[in-house]
Protein backbone atom coordinates (compact mmCIF):
# COMPACT_ATOMS: atom_id res chain seq x y z
CA UNK A 1 0.00 0.00 0.00
CA UNK A 2 2.86 2.39 0.81
CA UNK A 3 4.43 1.74 -2.60
CA UNK A 4 1.08 2.28 -4.31
CA UNK A 5 0.57 5.57 -2.43
CA UNK A 6 3.98 6.78 -3.64
CA UNK A 7 2.85 6.37 -7.23
CA UNK A 8 -0.47 8.08 -6.53
CA UNK A 9 1.25 11.04 -4.83
CA UNK A 10 3.77 11.37 -7.67
CA UNK A 11 0.99 11.38 -10.24
CA UNK A 12 -1.09 13.96 -8.35
CA UNK A 13 1.89 16.28 -7.89
CA UNK A 14 2.83 16.10 -11.56
CA UNK A 15 -0.82 16.50 -12.58
CA UNK A 16 -1.03 19.71 -10.54
CA UNK A 17 2.31 20.92 -11.90
CA UNK A 18 1.19 20.36 -15.49
CA UNK A 19 -1.97 22.37 -15.01
CA UNK A 20 -0.07 25.13 -13.23
CA UNK A 21 2.48 25.44 -16.06
CA UNK A 22 -0.24 25.52 -18.70
CA UNK A 23 -2.30 28.02 -16.71
CA UNK A 24 0.49 30.43 -15.83
CA UNK A 25 1.76 30.63 -19.42
CA UNK A 26 -1.77 31.20 -20.72
CA UNK A 27 -2.15 34.43 -18.74
CA UNK A 28 -0.22 36.74 -21.05
CA UNK A 29 -1.91 38.04 -24.23
CA UNK A 30 -1.05 36.61 -27.64
CA UNK A 31 -0.10 40.11 -28.75
CA UNK A 32 3.20 39.49 -26.96
CA UNK A 33 4.09 36.75 -29.44
CA UNK A 34 2.28 38.08 -32.50
CA UNK A 35 5.35 39.48 -34.25
CA UNK A 36 7.35 36.27 -33.95
CA UNK A 37 4.32 34.16 -34.89
CA UNK A 38 3.94 36.20 -38.09
CA UNK A 39 7.65 35.81 -38.86
CA UNK A 40 7.39 32.07 -38.16
CA UNK A 41 4.41 31.80 -40.49
CA UNK A 42 6.38 33.39 -43.32
CA UNK A 43 9.30 31.00 -42.74
CA UNK A 44 6.99 27.99 -42.72
CA UNK A 45 5.13 29.22 -45.79
CA UNK A 46 8.39 29.46 -47.68
CA UNK A 47 9.41 25.93 -46.60
CA UNK A 48 5.99 24.33 -47.19
CA UNK A 49 4.16 21.63 -45.22
CA UNK A 50 7.08 19.26 -45.85
CA UNK A 51 10.61 20.59 -45.58
CA UNK A 52 13.08 18.21 -47.29
CA UNK A 53 16.57 17.94 -45.85
CA UNK A 54 17.19 15.30 -48.51
CA UNK A 55 14.72 14.32 -51.21
CA UNK A 56 16.88 11.39 -52.27
CA UNK A 57 16.64 9.75 -48.84
CA UNK A 58 13.19 11.18 -48.03
CA UNK A 59 14.45 12.95 -44.89
CA UNK A 60 11.64 15.36 -44.12
CA UNK A 61 10.52 17.71 -41.38
CA UNK A 62 6.75 17.71 -40.88
CA UNK A 63 6.22 21.45 -40.94
CA UNK A 64 2.46 20.93 -40.89
CA UNK A 65 2.62 19.90 -37.21
CA UNK A 66 5.02 22.73 -36.37
CA UNK A 67 2.59 25.19 -37.97
CA UNK A 68 -0.26 23.66 -35.96
CA UNK A 69 1.74 24.07 -32.73
CA UNK A 70 2.53 27.72 -33.46
CA UNK A 71 -1.14 28.29 -34.33
CA UNK A 72 -2.25 26.73 -31.04
CA UNK A 73 0.26 28.80 -29.05
CA UNK A 74 -1.07 31.99 -30.65
CA UNK A 75 -4.71 30.95 -30.22
CA UNK A 76 -4.54 30.92 -26.42
CA UNK A 77 -7.00 33.46 -25.00
CA UNK A 78 -5.63 34.99 -21.81
CA UNK A 79 -9.14 36.20 -20.88
CA UNK A 80 -10.20 32.57 -20.59
CA UNK A 81 -6.90 30.80 -19.81
CA UNK A 82 -8.21 27.56 -18.28
CA UNK A 83 -10.54 26.71 -21.16
CA UNK A 84 -7.86 27.81 -23.62
CA UNK A 85 -5.19 25.42 -22.39
CA UNK A 86 -7.73 22.64 -21.86
CA UNK A 87 -9.34 22.84 -25.29
CA UNK A 88 -6.19 23.90 -27.21
CA UNK A 89 -7.80 25.63 -30.16
CA UNK A 90 -6.30 26.59 -33.46
CA UNK A 91 -7.46 29.60 -35.50
CA UNK A 92 -8.88 31.34 -32.45
CA UNK A 93 -8.79 35.08 -31.99
CA UNK A 94 -11.27 37.08 -29.99
CA UNK A 95 -13.48 39.34 -32.17
CA UNK A 96 -12.45 37.33 -35.25
CA UNK A 97 -13.62 33.77 -34.52
CA UNK A 98 -17.36 33.25 -34.85
CA UNK A 99 -17.54 29.43 -34.77
CA UNK A 100 -15.76 26.68 -32.84
CA UNK A 101 -15.83 23.04 -33.93
CA UNK A 102 -15.26 20.76 -30.95
CA UNK A 103 -15.40 17.42 -32.74
CA UNK A 104 -11.86 15.99 -32.67
CA UNK A 105 -12.47 14.26 -36.01
CA UNK A 106 -12.23 17.72 -37.58
CA UNK A 107 -8.62 18.18 -36.45
CA UNK A 108 -7.29 16.82 -39.73
CA UNK A 109 -9.24 19.45 -41.69
CA UNK A 110 -7.68 22.67 -42.90
CA UNK A 111 -10.28 25.42 -43.08
CA UNK A 112 -8.47 27.05 -46.01
CA UNK A 113 -8.22 23.86 -48.09
CA UNK A 114 -10.96 21.25 -48.31
CA UNK A 115 -8.94 18.82 -50.45
CA UNK A 116 -5.51 18.85 -48.80
CA UNK A 117 -4.31 19.10 -45.22
CA UNK A 118 -2.53 22.46 -45.26
CA UNK A 119 -1.79 23.78 -41.72
CA UNK A 120 1.04 26.01 -42.99
CA UNK A 121 -1.26 27.83 -45.42
CA UNK A 122 -4.02 27.81 -42.81
CA UNK A 123 -1.82 29.59 -40.26
CA UNK A 124 -1.00 32.28 -42.82
CA UNK A 125 -4.66 32.73 -43.76
CA UNK A 126 -5.66 32.90 -40.10
CA UNK A 127 -3.08 35.58 -39.30
CA UNK A 128 -4.38 37.59 -42.28
CA UNK A 129 -7.87 37.50 -40.76
CA UNK A 130 -9.38 35.24 -43.42
CA UNK A 131 -10.41 32.33 -41.16
CA UNK A 132 -13.28 32.62 -38.70
CA UNK A 133 -13.67 28.98 -37.62
CA UNK A 134 -11.74 27.58 -34.69
CA UNK A 135 -11.09 23.87 -34.06
CA UNK A 136 -10.26 22.33 -30.68
CA UNK A 137 -7.54 19.76 -30.15
CA UNK A 138 -8.28 18.65 -26.60
CA UNK A 139 -7.19 15.04 -26.85
CA UNK A 140 -3.54 15.78 -25.97
CA UNK A 141 -2.03 17.65 -23.03
CA UNK A 142 0.09 19.82 -25.36
CA UNK A 143 2.72 20.18 -22.66
CA UNK A 144 5.06 21.93 -25.07
CA UNK A 145 2.84 25.04 -24.97
CA UNK A 146 4.41 26.67 -21.88
CA UNK A 147 7.88 26.48 -23.40
CA UNK A 148 6.76 27.37 -26.92
CA UNK A 149 4.72 30.39 -25.83
CA UNK A 150 7.57 31.73 -23.72
CA UNK A 151 10.05 31.19 -26.56
CA UNK A 152 7.84 32.97 -29.10
CA UNK A 153 7.95 36.12 -26.98
CA UNK A 154 11.61 36.52 -27.93
CA UNK A 155 12.26 34.31 -30.98
CA UNK A 156 10.74 33.17 -34.26
CA UNK A 157 10.69 29.51 -35.28
CA UNK A 158 14.04 29.69 -37.08
CA UNK A 159 15.76 31.10 -34.00
CA UNK A 160 14.04 28.55 -31.75
CA UNK A 161 15.37 25.77 -33.99
CA UNK A 162 18.90 27.16 -33.63
CA UNK A 163 18.58 27.23 -29.86
CA UNK A 164 17.24 23.67 -29.85
CA UNK A 165 20.18 22.52 -31.97
CA UNK A 166 22.60 23.98 -29.44
CA UNK A 167 20.70 22.26 -26.61
CA UNK A 168 20.76 18.97 -28.53
CA UNK A 169 24.52 19.27 -29.02
CA UNK A 170 25.10 19.97 -25.33
CA UNK A 171 22.92 17.06 -24.22
CA UNK A 172 24.59 14.73 -26.73
CA UNK A 173 28.06 15.64 -25.48
CA UNK A 174 27.06 15.36 -21.84
CA UNK A 175 25.33 11.98 -22.33
CA UNK A 176 28.24 10.49 -24.29
CA UNK A 177 30.69 11.52 -21.57
CA UNK A 178 28.52 9.95 -18.89
CA UNK A 179 28.07 6.69 -20.82
CA UNK A 180 31.84 6.45 -21.35
CA UNK A 181 32.48 7.07 -17.65
CA UNK A 182 29.77 4.82 -16.19
CA UNK A 183 29.53 1.98 -18.74
CA UNK A 184 32.35 2.17 -21.27
CA UNK A 185 33.61 3.58 -24.52
CA UNK A 186 32.05 0.83 -26.68
CA UNK A 187 28.56 1.59 -25.41
CA UNK A 188 29.23 5.30 -25.91
CA UNK A 189 30.19 4.68 -29.55
CA UNK A 190 27.07 2.55 -30.09
CA UNK A 191 24.79 5.26 -28.71
CA UNK A 192 26.56 8.00 -30.65
CA UNK A 193 26.39 6.07 -33.94
CA UNK A 194 22.72 5.10 -33.45
CA UNK A 195 21.61 8.65 -32.63
CA UNK A 196 23.49 10.17 -35.55
CA UNK A 197 22.18 7.45 -37.88
CA UNK A 198 18.65 8.41 -36.91
CA UNK A 199 19.28 12.08 -37.74
CA UNK A 200 19.39 13.12 -34.08
CA UNK A 201 20.67 16.62 -34.82
CA UNK A 202 18.02 17.16 -37.50
CA UNK A 203 15.33 16.33 -34.93
CA UNK A 204 16.06 19.70 -33.32
CA UNK A 205 14.54 21.28 -36.44
CA UNK A 206 11.17 19.78 -35.55
CA UNK A 207 8.99 21.32 -32.85
CA UNK A 208 6.91 18.14 -33.07
CA UNK A 209 9.64 15.57 -32.33
CA UNK A 210 11.93 17.66 -30.14
CA UNK A 211 10.03 17.24 -26.82
CA UNK A 212 10.23 13.44 -26.66
CA UNK A 213 13.93 13.44 -27.54
CA UNK A 214 14.61 16.05 -24.88
CA UNK A 215 12.80 13.90 -22.31
CA UNK A 216 14.81 10.84 -23.40
CA UNK A 217 18.17 12.63 -23.28
CA UNK A 218 17.56 14.47 -20.00
CA UNK A 219 16.11 11.34 -18.38
CA UNK A 220 19.14 9.30 -19.49
CA UNK A 221 21.55 11.92 -18.17
CA UNK A 222 19.71 12.07 -14.84
CA UNK A 223 19.75 8.27 -14.57
CA UNK A 224 23.47 7.96 -15.26
CA UNK A 225 24.30 10.74 -12.80
CA UNK A 226 22.63 8.80 -9.99
CA UNK A 227 22.79 5.25 -11.31
CA UNK A 228 25.08 3.98 -8.58
CA UNK A 229 22.52 5.09 -5.97
CA UNK A 230 19.29 4.08 -7.70
CA UNK A 231 17.80 0.80 -6.51
CA UNK A 232 15.20 -1.24 -8.36
CA UNK A 233 12.16 0.30 -6.62
CA UNK A 234 13.52 3.79 -7.23
CA UNK A 235 14.11 2.90 -10.88
CA UNK A 236 10.44 1.95 -11.21
CA UNK A 237 9.35 5.32 -9.79
CA UNK A 238 11.77 6.99 -12.19
CA UNK A 239 10.23 5.12 -15.15
CA UNK A 240 6.76 6.11 -13.96
CA UNK A 241 7.73 9.80 -13.83
CA UNK A 242 9.39 9.65 -17.25
CA UNK A 243 6.25 8.06 -18.75
CA UNK A 244 4.00 10.77 -17.29
CA UNK A 245 6.22 13.59 -18.57
CA UNK A 246 6.47 11.89 -21.97
CA UNK A 247 2.70 11.87 -22.40
CA UNK A 248 2.48 15.48 -21.22
CA UNK A 249 4.80 16.85 -23.91
CA UNK A 250 4.60 14.34 -26.75
CA UNK A 251 2.42 14.28 -29.87
CA UNK A 252 2.54 10.46 -30.09
CA UNK A 253 5.78 10.54 -32.06
CA UNK A 254 8.35 8.04 -30.71
CA UNK A 255 7.49 7.75 -27.00
CA UNK A 256 9.01 4.28 -26.52
CA UNK A 257 12.53 5.72 -26.62
CA UNK A 258 11.90 7.17 -23.15
CA UNK A 259 11.41 3.62 -21.87
CA UNK A 260 13.92 1.60 -23.88
CA UNK A 261 16.94 3.92 -23.77
CA UNK A 262 17.05 4.20 -19.94
CA UNK A 263 16.41 0.44 -19.70
CA UNK A 264 19.45 -0.26 -21.85
CA UNK A 265 21.61 2.01 -19.69
CA UNK A 266 20.37 0.60 -16.40
CA UNK A 267 20.87 -3.02 -17.49
CA UNK A 268 24.28 -2.45 -19.08
CA UNK A 269 25.52 -0.64 -15.99
CA UNK A 270 24.31 -3.38 -13.65
CA UNK A 271 25.72 -6.12 -15.89
CA UNK A 272 29.06 -4.40 -15.53
CA UNK A 273 28.93 -3.73 -11.78
CA UNK A 274 26.62 -6.43 -10.34
CA UNK A 275 27.73 -9.76 -11.78
CA UNK A 276 25.52 -11.69 -9.34
CA UNK A 277 22.31 -10.50 -11.03
CA UNK A 278 21.06 -13.05 -13.54
CA UNK A 279 18.97 -12.80 -16.69
CA UNK A 280 15.77 -13.61 -14.75
CA UNK A 281 16.25 -10.45 -12.72
CA UNK A 282 16.57 -8.37 -15.88
CA UNK A 283 13.59 -10.03 -17.56
CA UNK A 284 11.46 -9.19 -14.54
CA UNK A 285 12.88 -5.66 -14.60
CA UNK A 286 11.92 -5.20 -18.27
CA UNK A 287 8.40 -6.56 -17.84
CA UNK A 288 7.70 -4.56 -14.67
CA UNK A 289 9.21 -1.35 -16.10
CA UNK A 290 7.19 -1.72 -19.31
CA UNK A 291 3.95 -2.19 -17.39
CA UNK A 292 4.70 0.78 -15.12
CA UNK A 293 5.63 2.95 -18.11
CA UNK A 294 2.43 1.97 -19.91
CA UNK A 295 0.32 2.71 -16.83
CA UNK A 296 1.98 6.10 -16.31
CA UNK A 297 1.63 7.03 -19.97
CA UNK A 298 -2.00 5.84 -20.17
CA UNK A 299 -3.40 7.35 -16.97
CA UNK A 300 -1.82 10.70 -17.83
CA UNK A 301 -3.53 10.68 -21.20
CA UNK A 302 -6.86 9.44 -19.83
CA UNK A 303 -6.78 12.03 -17.04
CA UNK A 304 -6.80 14.78 -19.68
CA UNK A 305 -9.83 13.25 -21.38
CA UNK A 306 -11.71 12.95 -18.09
CA UNK A 307 -10.80 16.46 -16.95
CA UNK A 308 -11.99 18.03 -20.19
CA UNK A 309 -15.08 15.81 -20.37
CA UNK A 310 -16.18 16.70 -16.81
CA UNK A 311 -15.81 20.45 -17.18
CA UNK A 312 -16.41 21.12 -20.86
CA UNK A 313 -17.39 18.38 -23.29
CA UNK A 314 -18.35 14.80 -22.29
CA UNK A 315 -18.16 13.73 -25.93
CA UNK A 316 -14.35 13.92 -25.87
CA UNK A 317 -13.92 10.54 -24.20
CA UNK A 318 -15.91 8.75 -26.89
CA UNK A 319 -14.09 10.67 -29.60
CA UNK A 320 -10.69 9.89 -28.03
CA UNK A 321 -11.51 6.20 -27.78
CA UNK A 322 -12.61 6.27 -31.41
CA UNK A 323 -9.19 7.68 -32.31
CA UNK A 324 -7.47 4.93 -30.28
CA UNK A 325 -9.40 2.27 -32.20
CA UNK A 326 -8.59 4.01 -35.48
CA UNK A 327 -4.86 4.29 -34.69
CA UNK A 328 -4.62 0.64 -33.67
CA UNK A 329 -6.62 -0.73 -36.60
CA UNK A 330 -4.69 -2.98 -38.96
CA UNK A 331 -6.75 -1.87 -41.92
CA UNK A 332 -8.88 1.15 -42.80
CA UNK A 333 -10.16 2.77 -46.01
CA UNK A 334 -7.56 5.52 -45.88
CA UNK A 335 -4.38 3.45 -45.66
CA UNK A 336 -5.37 -0.20 -46.02
CA UNK A 337 -2.51 -0.76 -43.61
CA UNK A 338 -0.82 -4.13 -43.26
CA UNK A 339 2.43 -5.14 -41.63
CA UNK A 340 3.82 -5.79 -45.11
CA UNK A 341 3.06 -2.22 -46.12
CA UNK A 342 4.76 -0.94 -42.98
CA UNK A 343 7.93 -2.83 -43.86
CA UNK A 344 7.71 -1.57 -47.44
CA UNK A 345 7.34 1.99 -46.16
CA UNK A 346 10.46 1.73 -44.03
CA UNK A 347 12.48 0.58 -47.01
CA UNK A 348 11.98 4.06 -48.42
CA UNK A 349 13.86 5.60 -45.52
CA UNK A 350 17.59 6.24 -45.48
CA UNK A 351 17.76 4.25 -42.27
CA UNK A 352 16.95 1.15 -44.33
CA UNK A 353 20.56 1.01 -45.51
CA UNK A 354 21.76 0.99 -41.93
CA UNK A 355 19.18 -1.61 -40.95
CA UNK A 356 20.31 -3.88 -43.81
CA UNK A 357 23.87 -3.57 -42.53
CA UNK A 358 22.74 -4.40 -39.01
CA UNK A 359 20.71 -7.40 -40.17
CA UNK A 360 23.75 -8.74 -42.00
CA UNK A 361 25.76 -8.31 -38.81
CA UNK A 362 23.03 -10.05 -36.80
CA UNK A 363 23.17 -12.95 -39.25
CA UNK A 364 26.92 -13.10 -38.76
CA UNK A 365 26.33 -13.34 -35.01
CA UNK A 366 24.14 -16.40 -35.44
CA UNK A 367 26.68 -18.04 -37.74
CA UNK A 368 29.75 -17.12 -35.73
CA UNK A 369 28.41 -18.11 -32.34
CA UNK A 370 28.30 -21.67 -33.68
CA UNK A 371 31.56 -21.52 -35.60
CA UNK A 372 33.73 -19.65 -33.14
CA UNK A 373 35.90 -21.60 -30.77
CA UNK A 374 33.60 -20.94 -27.83
CA UNK A 375 32.77 -23.44 -25.15
CA UNK A 376 29.15 -24.46 -24.72
CA UNK A 377 29.12 -22.86 -21.28
CA UNK A 378 30.22 -19.52 -22.75
CA UNK A 379 27.51 -19.72 -25.41
CA UNK A 380 24.88 -20.26 -22.76
CA UNK A 381 26.28 -17.38 -20.72
CA UNK A 382 26.20 -15.15 -23.79
CA UNK A 383 22.56 -16.01 -24.46
CA UNK A 384 21.54 -15.42 -20.85
CA UNK A 385 23.38 -12.11 -20.70
CA UNK A 386 21.92 -10.82 -23.95
CA UNK A 387 18.33 -12.08 -23.85
CA UNK A 388 17.23 -8.89 -22.00
CA UNK A 389 18.94 -6.68 -24.61
CA UNK A 390 17.35 -8.63 -27.45
CA UNK A 391 13.87 -8.30 -25.90
CA UNK A 392 14.20 -4.52 -25.56
CA UNK A 393 15.37 -4.31 -29.19
CA UNK A 394 12.04 -5.81 -30.31
CA UNK A 395 9.94 -3.05 -28.72
CA UNK A 396 9.62 -1.01 -31.96
CA UNK A 397 8.06 -3.97 -33.76
CA UNK A 398 5.46 -4.37 -31.01
CA UNK A 399 4.64 -0.67 -31.44
CA UNK A 400 4.37 -0.98 -35.21
CA UNK A 401 2.08 -3.98 -34.97
CA UNK A 402 -0.21 -2.50 -32.29
CA UNK A 403 -0.33 0.99 -33.86
CA UNK A 404 -0.04 -0.07 -37.47
CA UNK A 405 -2.37 2.65 -38.73
CA UNK A 406 -0.47 5.38 -36.92
CA UNK A 407 2.82 3.95 -38.19
CA UNK A 408 1.89 4.00 -41.86
CA UNK A 409 0.41 7.50 -41.63
CA UNK A 410 3.44 8.95 -39.84
CA UNK A 411 6.31 6.82 -41.10
CA UNK A 412 8.46 9.91 -41.61
CA UNK A 413 9.05 10.22 -37.88
CA UNK A 414 7.97 6.92 -36.29
CA UNK A 415 10.83 5.14 -38.06
CA UNK A 416 13.03 6.65 -35.34
CA UNK A 417 11.68 4.01 -32.97
CA UNK A 418 14.16 1.77 -34.81
CA UNK A 419 16.82 3.58 -32.81
CA UNK A 420 15.96 1.06 -30.08
CA UNK A 421 16.50 -1.90 -32.41
CA UNK A 422 19.77 -0.57 -33.80
CA UNK A 423 21.30 -0.04 -30.36
CA UNK A 424 20.23 -3.51 -29.23
CA UNK A 425 21.69 -5.30 -32.24
CA UNK A 426 24.96 -3.38 -32.01
CA UNK A 427 25.28 -4.35 -28.35
CA UNK A 428 24.72 -8.02 -29.27
CA UNK A 429 27.42 -7.80 -31.94
CA UNK A 430 29.86 -6.14 -29.53
CA UNK A 431 29.26 -8.84 -26.92
CA UNK A 432 29.96 -11.62 -29.45
CA UNK A 433 33.29 -10.01 -30.31
CA UNK A 434 34.04 -9.72 -26.59
CA UNK A 435 33.55 -13.48 -26.16
CA UNK A 436 35.75 -14.21 -29.17
CA UNK A 437 38.61 -12.20 -27.70
CA UNK A 438 38.41 -14.16 -24.45
N, C-alpha and C positions, 0 to 999 in steps of 0.2 A: 504493500500500500504506500509506503514511504517513497519507493522508487516511482510508482505511478504518479504520486502527487508532485514529484519533481518535474515530470514531463508536463503535467497540467499547468503548473506555475510558470514554467518556461514559455509555454504556448501563450498563456494569458498576457504575460509581460511583453512578449514580442507583438502580440495582437494589438495591445494598447500603444506600443511604440510605433507600429505601422500607421495606425490611424492618426496619431499625433503628428508624425512627419508629413503625412498627406494633408492634414488640416492646416498646419502652420504655414506650409508653402503654398496653400491656396488662398491665403489672406491678402496677398498683394495683387494689385490690378494687372491685367494683361498688357496694359499700356507700357508697363515697365520693360516688357520683352518684345514689344511690337516691332521695333526697328530691326532687331536681330532675327526675328521670325520672318520678316519680309526679305531680308538679305538671304536667309536660309532657303526660302522658297525660290528665289531666283537661281541660287546655286543648284538646287534639286531639279528645277525646271530645265536647266541647261544640261544636266547629266541624264535626265529621264528616269523612268520608273525602275529601270535596270541599268546599273553602272558597271560596265565591263572592265575589269582589270586586265583580262585576257580572253578574247573571243575564241582563240584556238582551243584553250583548255576549259572554256565555259566557267571562268572564275568571275563571279558576279556579286555585286552588293545589291540587296533588295531595297532600293531607295523608296519603294512604295510604303514599306513599313516605317522607315525613318520619317517620311512625310506625314504619315498618320500620327506618329508620336509627337512631332512638332505641332501639328494641328490640335491634338488633344491638350498639349501644354498651354497653347494659346487660348483654347476654348474654356479654360477654367474661369468661373464667375466668382470673383471674390465677395460679391454680395450674398452669395448662397454657396459658401465653400464646402459644406458637408455634402450636399447633394452633388456638387460639381465633382468632387474627388471620388464619390461613390458611383456615380453614373458614368463618368469619363466620356463626355461628349466630344464629337468632332463637329466642326462648322458651327459652333455656337458663339454668338456675340449679341449681347443685350441690345435691343432696339433694331436689330437686323434679322434675327431668327424669328420666324413666325410659326414654325412647326418642328416638333421633335418626334422622331420615330424611335420607339423603345424596343422594338423587336430585334433581337440579336441576329436574326437571319439576315437582316438588312446591312450588316456590317461590311459585307463584301461588295456593296453597291457604291459606286461613285455617282454622286448627284449630277456631276457635269458630263457624265458619259454612260449611257445606258448599255452600250455594247461591251465596253472594255473597262476593267478595273484600273482606274487612273487617279490614285491618291495624290500624286505630285501635281497634276493639272488641277485637281479639285482644291488643293490647298491654295494655289495661285488664284483660282476663281473666287474662293471664299474671301481671301484677303482683299480682292478687288470689289467686294460687296455684291457679287453676282449669285451667291447661294444663300437661300433663306431657310433651308431644311437642315436640322441637326439630327445626328444619329448617335445613340448611346452605345457604349462598349463596356458594359458593366461586368462582364464575365470574368475579367482578370483584375488583379489588384493594381496593376500599373505602378509598381513600386519605384520605377525609374523616374516618375514625375517630379518628386522633390528635387532630385539632383539635376534633372533636365531643365526645370523651370528656373532654378537658381543660376545655372550655367548660361541660359539664354538672356539673362539680365546683362551679362558682360560680353558674351561671345556669340557669333553665328555658328552654323553647323560645321563649316570648314575649320574654324578655330577650335571648336570642341573636339573634332576628330584629331587635330594635331596634339591637343592636350592628352587625349586618350592614348595616342600612340606613345607618347612619352611615358605615361603611366604603365602601359603594357611593357615597355622596354625595361623600366625599373623593376617591375614585378618579376619579369622573366629572369633578369640578372640575379635578383635576390633569391628566387626559388632555386635556380641552378646552383648557386653557392651553398645553399642549405642542403640540397640533395647530395652534393659532393661531400659535404662535411659529415652528414648524419648517416648516409647509406653507402655512397661510393661514386667514383668517377664514371663507371660504366652505366649506372642507372641515370646519372646526370646527362650523359650523352644520349641515352635512349629517349629521355623526356625532351631534351632539346631538339633532337631530330624529329620526333613525332609532332611536336608543336609547330615547328617550322614547316614540316610537310603538309600540315593542315592549315597553312596560311594564317598562323596565329597573329602575326603583325598586321595582316590585312583585316582581321576581325575588328580591330580598333576603328576602322572606317565605318562600321555598322553600329548605329544606335540600337538596333534590334538585338544583335548577338553579343554586344559588349557586356551587358550586365551579368549574364551567366558565366562568362569567362572570368570576369573580375571576382565573382563569388568563388569560383574554383581555385583561382590563383591565390587569393587572399586566405581562403580556408586552408589550402595546402601549406602556405607559409606559416600560418598560425599553428597548424598541427606539428610541423617539423620543429618549430621553435620550442614546443613544450612536449615533444613526443616521448622523451625519457621520463616524464612525470605523469603522462596520461595512462590511466589504467583502463581496462576493458569497459567498465560501466561508464566511465567518463567519456570514452570514445563514442559510446552509443548516444549519450546526451549531445555530444558534439555533432554527430551525424544528424540527429533530430533538428538541431538549430540550423544547420546548413540547409537541410531540406526545406524548412520553413522560409528561410531567407530566399532560397532559390525560387520558390513559387511566388513570393512577393514581387520580385524584380523581373522574372522571366516571362517571355512571350511564347512559351512552349517551343523553344528552339532546340537546345541540346542539354537538357537538365541532368541527364545521367552522368555527365562528366563530374558533377559535384559530389556524386557518390563513389564512382569507380576510381577516380584519381587519388583521393585521400585513402581509399582502401588499399590500393597498390602500395602507397608510401608506408602505411601502418604495418602491412604484412611484411614488406621487404625489410623494414627496420627491425621488426621483431625476429624475423628469420636470421638476421645477422647477429642480434644481441641476445636472443633467448632461444638457444638451441633445443631446450627441453620441450618447447611447444611443438605439438605434432600437427599433421594436416587436418585431423578431426577438429582441433581447436579453431583452425582458420576457416574451415567449412562452416562451422557454427557461427563464427564471427561474420562471414559473408552473408549468410542467410538472415541472421538477426539484424544486421546493419541494413540490409535491403528492405526488410519489413518495416523497420523503424523509419527509414528514409521515405518509403512509400506512404506510411501513415502521416508523417509530418507534412509531406508535400500535399497529400489529399485533403487533410483536415483544414489546412490553410486555405486551399482553393474553395472547399465547400463552405467554410466560414464566411467567405466573401459573398457567395450566393445567398446564404441564409440571411446575412445582415442586410443586404440590399432588398431581398424579398420581403422581409419583415417590415422595413420602414418605407419602401417605395413601390416595388413591383413584384408581387408574388409569382408572376409568370416567368421570372428569370430562371428559377430552379428547373422548371420543365424545359425551357429553352436550352439551358446549359447541359442538361442530361441528353437532350436531342443532339447537341454538338458532340458530346462524348461518344454517343452511339455512331454518329457520322464519321468521326475521326478514327474510330476503331473498326469500321466496316472494312471487309476485305474486298468488297466490290460495290460500286455505285455508278449511276449513269454518267457522272462527270468524268471519272478517271478509269473506271473498269479495272481497278487496281488488283493486281495479283503479286505474289512474291516474285514470280519471274520478271514482271515488269519493273519491280523495285531494283532487282539485280541489274537489269538492262539499263535502267536509269543511272545507276552508279558507275557503269562502264563509260558513261559520257563525261565523268569527272576526271580531272587531272590526277586525283588521288588513286585512280584505278591503276596507274602505272606502278605506284608504290605498293599497292595491295598485291599486284601480280608478283612483284619482287618478294614480298613478304611470304606469299603462299608458296613460292618456290623454295624459300628458305625453310618454311615449315615442313615441306615435303622432305627436304634434306635432313631435317631433324629426325623424322620417322625412320628414314633409311639408315642414317648414321648411328642412331642409338642401338640398332641391331648389329651394325657392321663394326663399330668401334670396339676396341679391346677394353670393354668395360664389364666388370663382374656383374653377375645377376643381382647381387645385393645393392650395388651402386645404381643399377637401372631402377630398381624398386624405390630406392631413396629419391632418385630424381623425379620419378612419377609422383610420389607422395608430396615432395616439396613443391612441385609445380602445378598440381591439380587446382589449388586455389587460384593461382594466376590465370590458368586456362579458363576457369569458370567465369572470372571477372571479364575476361576478354570477349566472352560470348554475349555480354549484356546488350550491345548494340543490336544484335540480331533479334533478341527478344523484343526490344523496342520496335524494330521495323515490322515484326510480325504482328504485334498487338496493335500498333498504330500505323497500319499499312497505308491507309488513306492519307493521313497526315504526312507520311514519309514521301509518297509520290507527289503530293502537291507542293511540298517544300524541300525537295531534294537538294536545292542549291545551298541550304545551310545544315540540314539534318545529316548530311554525309559526314559532318565533323564528329558525329558520335563514333565513327570508325577510329578516331584517335585512341579510344579505349582498346580496341582490337589490336591496333598497330603496336602500342606499348606492350601489351601482353605477349604477343608473338615474339617481339624483339627480346623480351626478358627470357622467354623459353629458349631462344637460340643462344643467348649469352650463357645461360646455365648449362647447356649441352657442351659448349666449348670449355667451360670451367671444369666439367667432369673429365673431358678428354685430356686436359693439361695435367690433371692429377694422375 
